[in-house]
Amino acid sequence: MTKLALDRIVAAVQAALPAKTTRAALHEPHFGGNEWLYVKQCIDEGWVSSVGAFVDRFERDMAAYTGARRAIAVVNGTAALHLSLVLHGVRAGDEVLLPTLTFVATANAVAQQQAVPHFCDVDPSTLGLDPKKLDAWLQEIVVRKDGRCVNRLTGRSIAAVIAVHIFGHPAEVASVREVCDRFGLPLIEDAAESLGAYRDGRHTGTLGHCGTLSFNGNKILTTGGGGMLLTNDEALADRGKHLSTTAKVPHAWAFDHDQVGYNYRLPNINAALGCAQLEELDTFLARKRLLAERYAEALSGIPGIELLREPASCRSNHWLNTLMLAAEHAAERDQLLGALHAAGLAARPAWNLMHTLPMYRDCPRMELGVAEDCARRLINLPSGVALCPPAPQKGVS
Ligand SMILES: Cc1ncc(COP(=O)(O)O)c(C=O)c1O
């Protein structure tokens, strides 16, 4: 078997990036719009903390952008996930199904609710939950008791499913939703990485019962740290806002709290950054699409590798560009990572799969062969907005 042409791959990655790039991070924030202006406005006016006009505007703008009826701004994507689980009635000891190929926050949010992550396999074309395997697995393990789904292998209730849109590629959530509806399970979409990505014309995070976003510094749009809960359910949104605001009963001066709540409010100063970044989002997306095309062109024809492509009927946001090594080259992955790093290119492997982490090693799971195979063969390439060619100007031919 011939070995991967490491030098040729490194040269192709460099060729896709702006000339003279000597150091490329995996993903960096990009500030080129009204960020300073809006943050200064918060400081000038004294509204820097958990209430303020930018919080309201960011929620309104994000609902309008995604098409969700309501958007609730919170401190980060993990808090948004945890809040979603609370809102859907997940209790201590329940099981929540989620893909093993995800960032640790998805599983941690389940554990924070004292629930048990139950790991599922993914589809190789999206890297998101495989709806067929999910369906078959639920049919095998679920017994119905008093209207609940109970895992007959563990005796625990199954309370929810979380689908994750990995690296900005939409998972097959319409099919996952259909499976969840049949089993009466709420579907939460972890859209932390997929702002600006659509399946069948609908924004990721709006096809399930609720969705969550992250605005961490490594995401397409950043507020420093931040997150959002998206839902079309007005009552759920009202409860979410209340719980994320320490369950404070609104009153001009009295401090009354009617249940155990959370201080998950996004500060106004972070929301100010978010409003400015959202104004730039379409430009960021256009530039990232151009970078994906440049990578595709530069890397085409090199044996043993291929780029993960936008799934059918989808518009990916190209948050990260992903190189898949052919199965016979999986053992060369770390050599390629080393060669890319030696050239100043901060490429990264997939996260260690959740079922392999010490705290989740004993959690229930289905057979996870596809996720294990993909994780062995996957390398993410530098994908920040600053590395992308400028988007074509509107109205300029
Ligand atoms: C898939 C996924 N879920 C959840 C999160 C958590 O978001 P945050 O870092 O804002 O808590 C992230 C990223 O950080 C993520 O990539």
The ligand as an SDF file (V2000), in Angstrom:
LIG
                    3D

 16 16  0  0  0  0  0  0  0  0999 V2000
  -21.5550   20.3110   19.8240 C   0  0  0  0  0  0  0  0  0  0  0  0
  -21.3960   21.2990   20.9510 C   0  0  0  0  0  0  0  0  0  0  0  0
  -22.2910   21.2920   21.9420 N   0  0  0  0  0  0  0  0  0  0  0  0
  -22.2180   22.1540   22.9580 C   0  0  0  0  0  0  0  0  0  0  0  0
  -21.2030   23.0780   23.0320 C   0  0  0  0  0  0  0  0  0  0  0  0
  -21.1390   23.9220   24.2510 C   0  0  0  0  0  0  0  0  0  0  0  0
  -21.1720   25.2720   24.0480 O   0  0  0  0  0  0  0  0  0  0  0  0
  -20.4640   26.2610   25.0870 P   0  0  0  0  0  0  0  0  0  0  0  0
  -18.9960   26.1270   24.9260 O   0  0  0  0  0  0  0  0  0  0  0  0
  -20.9740   27.6090   24.6450 O   0  0  0  0  0  0  0  0  0  0  0  0
  -20.9490   25.9020   26.4450 O   0  0  0  0  0  0  0  0  0  0  0  0
  -20.2270   23.1360   22.0160 C   0  0  0  0  0  0  0  0  0  0  0  0
  -19.1160   24.0820   21.9580 C   0  0  0  0  0  0  0  0  0  0  0  0
  -18.5230   24.7070   22.6700 O   0  0  0  0  0  0  0  0  0  0  0  0
  -20.3290   22.2150   20.9480 C   0  0  0  0  0  0  0  0  0  0  0  0
  -19.4140   22.2130   19.9660 O   0  0  0  0  0  0  0  0  0  0  0  0
  1  2  1  0
  2  3  1  0
  2 15  2  0
  3  4  2  0
  4  5  1  0
  5  6  1  0
  5 12  2  0
  6  7  1  0
  7  8  1  0
  8  9  2  0
  8 10  1  0
  8 11  1  0
 12 13  1  0
 12 15  1  0
 13 14  2  0
 15 16  1  0
M  END
$$$$
